[in-house]
């Protein structure tokens, strides 16, 4: 008995396992991309709350590219918001030179608020 056969019509190969021929099917390789914090959180959110979308993207080999795009958008939004909020509130390098603790406090506050906006608009939506 042959261990492997190929169906001439479909071109699919079959391998003998325990008296059954099983098709040799595999998903195409997906390009590895950088995994950021936003991407990890969005992946966890999809996996826990939107399973159908998660598995549809996974089986279509589009999950990594989708998550990389979300990560890129989240990074851009976060840095843009931090810059805009700092300008509006007068948190500048001059303040940093005068009073470092006040500058750190203001920047931490701005970064936390910007992160909340990103979470609500992109990550957990």
Buried (B, 14 or more C-beta within 10 A) or exposed (E): EEEEEEEEEEEEBBEEEEEEBEEEEEEEEEEEBEEBEBBEBBBEBBEEEEEEEBEEBBEEEEBBEBBBEBBBBBBEBBEEBBEEBBEEEEBEEEBBEEEEEEBEEBBEEBBEEBBEEBBEEBBEE
